[in-house]
Amino acid sequence: MIGTSLQVGETTDPDLITQAVANALEKAHARRHSDRVSAMILILSAHWAKQAREACQLALKESRTLQIWGGVCQGVVVDAKIEHSRPAVGVAIIPERPDRLQKACLTMSMGHDDLGGPSTELASPGSAANDAGSDHHLGLISHGVNSGTHPRIKNGRVTQSDYSQIIINAHRIQSFDSLGLEQLSDWKTVSLSNGNVLQAVEGQNAMKALASPLENAHPVALRVGVRRQHLIDWLPVVEIHSDGSMSLAGKLNIGEEVCLAARTARIAEQEISAWGEQLTPAFKSSTRKLIALMGGFERSPLCHTDDPEWHKIRTLWPNTPMIGGLGQAAWIRSPDVAQGAPGALNHRLSASFICF
């Protein structure tokens, strides 16, 4: 069994760490002094940033394992419940499993930016021999005020590196991605631009040509998609000007194809429902399973009061252990995910369904 626990309090009380580890061990049916733990994931809310070292040492003492990975991020996700406004501790305990059953691996990363590609750590001697197409990567960009580095946890200690990684070996893994974007216009060609300002599309001002609303209803909810080398860059709309031009969070060029899209709850919910439809029977029937979730801040109460996709996740998998975090942006690389939207995105919600 996989054990998860979420503990929330009004202060960063060490008892939250103790209770979270104890509850997760109990749910995993792991005996504290005799059973070996393959991995322990420890996710802390931003309130713990100055006490991460003490929290990590206490978790190590309570679990008696060095295989602790995680760190501080903006929001903690356990069993589809999100906590970001109060001090929170999320723990997942993964007991050891025979090597012969390990056919796939998931590399989970937490850092200050997108790592840009698989780490050389993937070739470590302890990794399982993987079947073709069984390498999965799930990453979270997380940092504090003024881009200050949040503490990361690796091998039971707070690491001085800008990022940390853990490799989780399993029997089978499926990964899914949700951007939650609804296309508002057809693809059209840029006829006038100036740096990051989109001025005209096919002879009309950008706002009119792309059927844009008058303003962003939510923080960075509107995005201009730009087709580049068979991939789509989704550039946030920073401002819509009175002359119909748009300031974007990135440059574009005359002649490029663009469209307008918006993050909508309806599309997000549909994409989550599709995850359930595409899951293999192996995951549905297994009693040893875990869902690892990572998302950008726009896929959470940090930006939206109404997030029906989280309700959908709880409805579809009410008894499945889940662990994850919310940060500035999330990224995913997996044979299961079409790489139509490269890089880390703050409106991305990604998940790996792990069958041990």
MOQUIWO-V208137 format. One record per residue. RES is the residue in one letter. D_CENTER is the distance of its C-alpha to the mean C-alpha in whole Angstrom. Layout:
RES|D_CENTER / RES|D_CENTER
//
This chain:
M|23 / I|20 / G|20 / T|17 / S|18 / L|18 / Q|20 / V|21 / G|24 / E|25 / T|26 / T|24 / D|26 / P|26 / D|27 / L|24 / I|23 / T|26 / Q|25 / A|21 / V|22 / A|26 / N|24 / A|21 / L|24 / E|26 / K|24 / A|24 / H|27 / A|27 / R|30 / R|30 / H|33 / S|33 / D|30 / R|28 / V|24 / S|22 / A|19 / M|18 / I|14 / L|15 / I|12 / L|15 / S|15 / A|16 / H|19 / W|20 / A|19 / K|23 / Q|23 / A|21 / R|23 / E|25 / A|22 / C|22 / Q|25 / L|26 / A|23 / L|25 / K|28 / E|27 / S|25 / R|28 / T|25 / L|24 / Q|21 / I|19 / W|15 / G|13 / G|13 / V|13 / C|11 / Q|11 / G|11 / V|11 / V|10 / V|13 / D|14 / A|13 / K|14 / I|13 / E|15 / H|15 / S|18 / R|20 / P|20 / A|17 / V|17 / G|15 / V|16 / A|16 / I|19 / I|19 / P|23 / E|25 / R|25 / P|28 / D|27 / R|29 / L|26 / Q|24 / K|23 / A|20 / C|17 / L|13 / T|12 / M|10 / S|10 / M|9 / G|12 / H|13 / D|13 / D|12 / L|14 / G|15 / G|16 / P|16 / S|18 / T|21 / E|20 / L|19 / A|23 / S|24 / P|27 / G|25 / S|23 / A|24 / A|25 / N|23 / D|24 / A|24 / G|21 / S|19 / D|17 / H|13 / H|11 / L|7 / G|6 / L|5 / I|8 / S|10 / H|14 / G|16 / V|19 / N|21 / S|18 / G|19 / T|18 / H|16 / P|17 / R|15 / I|17 / K|18 / N|21 / G|22 / R|22 / V|21 / T|21 / Q|22 / S|20 / D|17 / Y|15 / S|14 / Q|14 / I|15 / I|16 / I|16 / N|19 / A|19 / H|22 / R|20 / I|16 / Q|15 / S|11 / F|11 / D|9 / S|10 / L|11 / G|14 / L|16 / E|20 / Q|22 / L|25 / S|28 / D|29 / W|28 / K|31 / T|32 / V|32 / S|36 / L|35 / S|33 / N|33 / G|30 / N|27 / V|30 / L|30 / Q|33 / A|35 / V|34 / E|37 / G|39 / Q|38 / N|36 / A|32 / M|31 / K|34 / A|33 / L|30 / A|31 / S|29 / P|29 / L|30 / E|27 / N|24 / A|23 / H|20 / P|19 / V|18 / A|18 / L|20 / R|19 / V|22 / G|21 / V|23 / R|24 / R|24 / Q|25 / H|24 / L|20 / I|19 / D|18 / W|17 / L|19 / P|19 / V|22 / V|23 / E|26 / I|29 / H|32 / S|36 / D|37 / G|34 / S|32 / M|29 / S|27 / L|24 / A|21 / G|22 / K|26 / L|27 / N|30 / I|33 / G|33 / E|30 / E|28 / V|26 / C|25 / L|24 / A|21 / A|20 / R|16 / T|18 / A|17 / R|20 / I|18 / A|14 / E|16 / Q|18 / E|15 / I|14 / S|18 / A|18 / W|15 / G|18 / E|21 / Q|19 / L|19 / T|22 / P|24 / A|24 / F|20 / K|22 / S|25 / S|24 / T|24 / R|22 / K|18 / L|15 / I|11 / A|8 / L|5 / M|2 / G|3 / G|6 / F|9 / E|11 / R|9 / S|11 / P|15 / L|14 / C|15 / H|17 / T|19 / D|19 / D|15 / P|17 / E|14 / W|13 / H|17 / K|17 / I|14 / R|17 / T|20 / L|19 / W|18 / P|20 / N|20 / T|18 / P|16 / M|12 / I|10 / G|7 / G|6 / L|6 / G|8 / Q|9 / A|7 / A|4 / W|7 / I|8 / R|12 / S|13 / P|17 / D|16 / V|14 / A|16 / Q|16 / G|17 / A|14 / P|14 / G|12 / A|9 / L|9 / N|9 / H|10 / R|7 / L|5 / S|5 / A|7 / S|10 / F|13 / I|15 / C|19 / F|21
//
